[in-house]
Amino acid sequence: MRIFSNPSACFALFLAAIAVFFPGCASRAAASAEEYYSIGMAYFQLAEAESDAGRKSEKYREAEKWLNRARAADKTRTASEYNLGRIAFETGRFDEASDYFERILKTDPDNIMALKAAAYCKIKTRDFEQAESFYTRVLALTPESMDDGYNYALVCYAMEKYEKTEEILSKYPFALSENNDALLLYARSLSKLDRIEAVDSYAQLIANGNTDSRVRYEYALLLERGEFFAKALEEYRVLVNAIPADQVEPSKAFIRFTIARLLLTADSENTEGIGALNTAVSEGFADMDALEALLEDERIVSSNKEEIRKIIGNIQNKDEEEKTEP
């Protein structure tokens, strides 16, 4: 969580040197809260730049020591509380981090930085209702902020408030045309609401160059659900050719099964479905629940169901043979 820009490395090193070589200077009565705060922030910046986990943790602890001294003074209390919260967040103590940010909000309820940070802590602890409450306050203060709107929409989507997700994102039409992350979230919320406009949003993602296999699969599945069978089949075939052989989700074999299922259900006269199903099985597809579900599908003709039973039987026989092998 990086919100403030870093001071120069030279400045940070200079302040750290004061703490290391003149440790008594900050403990004298004459030392000011600003000095404590500066030394604490120097250690904080050094911790952020540190790649070794042990040394990073040590510098964070040192930063906390000085910032805790600085927070005793009114002049540096809020900044110290905020950065102590940042340290707690960076070290995975999300509840403690939230406590720091919420203390700031008790005296400064419109502090945007603290509101955003508190909301993000609540996301980390999966307290989505409280996160939503914080983002509502953030958006009331900065309604034009697409970044805040997107984060708010993410929270609403996680809470399965799909209408609210769509409502929030629709306020940022320019971002939806430029930002693929926002457009994907918008498309997914429309899909959850069974809105046909979701097809156009997914199509725009593909046109924008989104090559993520999961996104393309969602698009093809949506096309199939909308009974755009020819286009869905086209997308599945593009996908199966693009997926690496070792990809797990979705796997090449699973997409081949999906193609077979579509061929078998969308056109009962089509003769390619069983061949596609055999190919899927030969490439490793062995989900018996999915195969047996085909036998319950009334769209599949009886002759093809008989072939599906043979495929299921062959898989079962192969499993039994492998179990009995020494």
C-alpha positions in Angstrom: 0.0 0.0 0.0 2.0 3.0 -1.3 0.3 6.3 -1.0 2.9 8.9 -0.1 5.9 9.4 -2.5 9.3 8.4 -1.1 11.8 11.1 0.0 15.2 11.0 -1.7 17.4 8.1 -0.9 20.1 10.5 0.3 17.8 12.2 2.8 16.6 8.8 4.1 20.2 7.6 4.5 21.2 10.8 6.3 18.4 10.5 8.8 19.2 6.9 9.4 22.8 7.8 10.0 21.7 10.2 12.7 19.8 7.4 14.5 22.6 4.9 14.1 25.7 7.0 15.0 24.0 9.5 17.4 21.3 7.4 19.2 21.3 9.8 22.1 20.3 12.8 20.1 16.7 11.7 19.8 16.4 10.8 23.5 17.4 14.1 24.9 14.6 16.4 26.2 15.6 18.9 23.5 14.7 16.4 20.7 11.5 17.4 18.9 8.6 15.2 17.8 9.5 16.2 14.2 13.0 14.7 14.7 11.5 11.4 16.0 9.1 11.4 13.1 11.9 12.1 10.5 14.1 9.3 11.9 11.1 6.9 12.0 10.3 7.7 8.4 13.9 7.3 7.3 13.8 3.7 8.7 10.5 3.2 7.0 11.9 4.1 3.6 14.9 2.0 4.2 12.7 -0.9 5.0 10.7 -0.5 1.8 13.9 -0.5 -0.2 15.3 -3.6 1.6 15.1 -6.9 -0.2 16.2 -9.2 2.6 13.1 -10.1 4.7 15.0 -10.2 8.0 16.6 -6.8 7.6 13.3 -5.4 6.3 11.5 -6.5 9.4 14.3 -5.1 11.6 14.0 -1.7 10.0 10.2 -1.7 10.3 10.6 -2.4 14.0 13.0 0.5 14.3 10.7 2.8 12.4 7.8 1.8 14.7 9.9 2.7 17.8 10.6 6.2 16.6 7.1 6.8 15.2 5.6 5.7 18.5 7.6 8.4 20.2 6.5 11.0 17.6 2.8 10.2 18.0 2.8 11.4 21.6 2.9 15.0 20.3 -0.1 16.7 18.7 1.9 18.1 15.8 3.0 14.7 14.5 0.3 12.4 15.9 -1.8 12.0 12.8 1.2 11.4 10.4 2.7 9.0 12.9 -0.5 7.0 13.4 -0.9 6.8 9.6 2.6 5.5 9.0 2.4 3.1 11.9 -0.7 1.8 10.2 1.2 1.5 6.9 3.9 -0.5 8.7 1.4 -2.8 10.3 -0.2 -3.3 6.9 3.1 -4.1 5.2 3.9 -6.7 7.9 0.5 -8.4 7.5 -1.1 -7.1 10.8 -4.2 -5.9 9.1 -6.5 -5.6 12.1 -3.8 -3.5 13.9 -3.3 -1.4 10.8 -7.1 -0.8 10.6 -7.1 0.3 14.3 -4.5 3.0 13.5 -6.4 4.4 10.5 -9.8 4.3 12.4 -8.2 6.3 15.2 -7.4 9.0 12.7 -10.9 9.0 11.4 -12.4 9.5 14.9 -10.8 13.0 15.0 -10.7 13.6 11.2 -13.6 11.7 9.6 -13.0 13.1 6.1 -9.3 12.1 5.9 -9.2 10.6 2.5 -5.9 8.8 2.9 -7.1 7.2 6.2 -10.5 6.2 4.7 -8.8 4.5 1.7 -6.3 2.7 3.9 -9.0 1.6 6.4 -11.1 0.3 3.5 -8.2 -1.7 2.1 -7.5 -3.2 5.5 -11.1 -4.4 5.6 -10.7 -6.0 2.2 -7.7 -7.9 3.4 -9.7 -9.2 6.4 -12.7 -9.9 4.2 -14.9 -7.5 6.2 -16.5 -6.3 3.0 -19.4 -4.6 4.6 -17.1 -2.3 6.5 -15.0 -1.8 3.4 -18.1 -0.8 1.5 -19.0 1.7 4.2 -15.5 3.3 4.0 -15.6 3.5 0.2 -19.1 5.1 0.3 -17.5 7.9 2.3 -14.5 8.1 0.0 -16.7 8.4 -3.1 -18.9 11.0 -1.4 -15.7 13.1 -1.1 -14.1 12.3 -4.4 -16.9 11.3 -6.8 -14.7 11.8 -9.8 -12.0 9.3 -8.8 -12.1 6.3 -11.1 -9.6 4.4 -8.9 -11.7 4.8 -5.8 -14.8 3.9 -7.8 -13.2 0.8 -9.1 -12.1 -0.4 -5.7 -15.6 0.3 -4.4 -17.0 -1.8 -7.3 -14.6 -4.6 -6.5 -16.0 -4.7 -2.9 -19.6 -4.7 -4.1 -18.8 -7.5 -6.6 -17.2 -9.6 -3.8 -20.4 -9.1 -1.8 -22.4 -10.3 -4.8 -24.0 -6.8 -5.2 -23.9 -7.0 -9.0 -26.4 -4.2 -9.7 -24.5 -1.9 -7.4 -21.2 -2.9 -9.2 -22.7 -2.1 -12.6 -24.2 1.2 -11.3 -20.8 2.4 -9.9 -18.8 1.5 -13.0 -21.3 2.9 -15.4 -20.5 6.4 -14.0 -17.0 6.2 -15.6 -17.7 5.6 -19.3 -14.3 6.9 -20.4 -12.5 4.5 -18.0 -14.5 1.6 -19.3 -13.3 2.4 -22.8 -9.6 2.7 -21.7 -9.2 0.4 -18.6 -9.5 -3.3 -19.2 -9.6 -4.2 -15.5 -12.7 -1.9 -15.1 -14.2 -3.2 -18.3 -13.8 -6.8 -17.2 -15.4 -6.2 -13.8 -18.2 -4.4 -15.6 -18.7 -7.3 -18.1 -18.7 -9.8 -15.2 -21.3 -7.9 -13.3 -23.5 -7.7 -16.4 -23.1 -11.4 -16.9 -24.1 -12.1 -13.4 -27.3 -10.0 -14.0 -28.0 -11.9 -17.2 -27.8 -8.7 -19.3 -27.2 -9.2 -23.0 -24.9 -6.1 -23.0 -22.3 -8.3 -21.3 -21.6 -9.9 -24.7 -20.6 -6.5 -26.1 -18.4 -5.8 -23.1 -16.5 -9.1 -23.4 -16.2 -8.5 -27.2 -14.6 -5.2 -26.5 -12.1 -6.8 -24.1 -11.1 -9.3 -26.8 -10.8 -6.5 -29.3 -8.6 -4.6 -26.8 -6.2 -7.5 -26.9 -7.1 -9.3 -23.7 -5.7 -12.8 -24.3 -6.4 -14.2 -20.9 -7.8 -17.7 -21.4 -10.2 -17.4 -18.5 -11.7 -14.2 -19.9 -12.1 -15.8 -23.4 -13.7 -18.8 -21.8 -16.2 -16.6 -20.0 -17.0 -14.8 -23.2 -17.6 -18.1 -25.1 -19.7 -19.5 -22.3 -21.8 -16.3 -22.3 -22.3 -16.6 -26.1 -23.4 -20.2 -25.6 -25.8 -19.2 -22.9 -27.3 -16.5 -25.2 -27.7 -19.1 -27.9 -25.1 -17.5 -30.2 -23.9 -21.0 -30.9 -21.8 -20.5 -34.0 -19.9 -17.6 -32.4 -19.5 -19.5 -29.2 -18.0 -22.5 -31.1 -15.7 -20.2 -32.9 -14.4 -18.7 -29.6 -14.0 -22.2 -28.0 -11.9 -23.3 -31.0 -9.7 -20.2 -30.9 -9.2 -20.9 -27.2 -8.4 -24.6 -27.5 -5.7 -23.8 -30.0 -4.2 -21.0 -27.8 -4.1 -22.9 -24.5 -0.7 -24.5 -23.6 -0.8 -28.2 -23.2 0.2 -28.0 -19.5 -2.4 -25.3 -18.5 -4.7 -26.5 -15.7 -7.6 -24.1 -15.7 -9.2 -24.1 -18.1 -7.3 -27.1 -19.5 -7.1 -28.0 -23.2 -9.0 -31.2 -22.6 -11.8 -29.4 -20.7 -12.3 -26.9 -23.6 -12.4 -29.9 -26.0 -15.2 -31.3 -23.8 -17.0 -28.0 -23.9 -16.8 -28.0 -27.7 -18.2 -31.5 -27.7 -21.0 -30.6 -25.4 -22.0 -27.6 -27.5 -22.0 -29.7 -30.7 -24.1 -32.4 -29.1 -26.7 -30.1 -27.6 -27.0 -27.2 -30.1 -27.5 -29.4 -33.1 -28.8 -32.9 -32.7 -28.1 -33.7 -36.3 -24.4 -32.8 -36.0 -22.1 -35.8 -36.3 -19.0 -34.1 -35.0 -19.9 -34.1 -31.3 -19.0 -37.7 -30.4 -15.7 -37.4 -32.3 -14.9 -34.2 -30.3 -15.8 -36.0 -27.1 -13.5 -38.9 -27.9 -10.7 -36.4 -28.5 -11.3 -34.7 -25.2 -11.2 -38.0 -23.4 -8.0 -39.1 -25.2 -6.4 -35.8 -24.0 -7.2 -36.6 -20.4 -10.8 -35.4 -19.8 -12.3 -37.8 -17.2 -14.9 -35.8 -15.3 -17.6 -38.6 -14.8 -20.1 -36.2 -13.4 -19.9 -34.0 -16.5 -20.1 -37.0 -18.8 -23.1 -38.5 -17.0 -24.8 -35.1 -17.0 -24.9 -35.4 -20.8 -27.0 -38.5 -20.5 -29.6 -36.4 -18.6 -29.7 -33.7 -21.3 -32.9 -33.9 -23.3 -31.3 -32.0 -26.2 -29.0 -35.0 -27.0 -30.4 -37.6 -29.3 -30.6 -41.3 -28.1 -28.0 -42.5 -30.6 -25.4 -40.1 -29.3 -26.3 -41.0 -25.7 -25.5 -44.6 -26.5 -22.1 -43.5 -27.7 -21.6 -41.5 -24.6 -22.4 -44.6 -22.5 -19.7 -46.5 -24.4 -17.2 -43.7 -23.7 -18.0 -43.8 -20.0 -17.7 -47.5 -19.9 -14.3 -47.4 -21.6 -13.1 -44.9 -19.0 -14.4 -47.1 -16.1 -12.8 -50.2 -17.6 -9.5 -48.4 -18.0 -9.6 -47.3 -14.3 -10.3 -50.8 -13.2 -7.4 -52.2 -15.2 -5.0 -49.6 -13.8 -6.1 -50.5 -10.2 -5.4 -54.2 -10.8 -2.0 -53.7 -12.4 0.9 -54.8 -10.2 
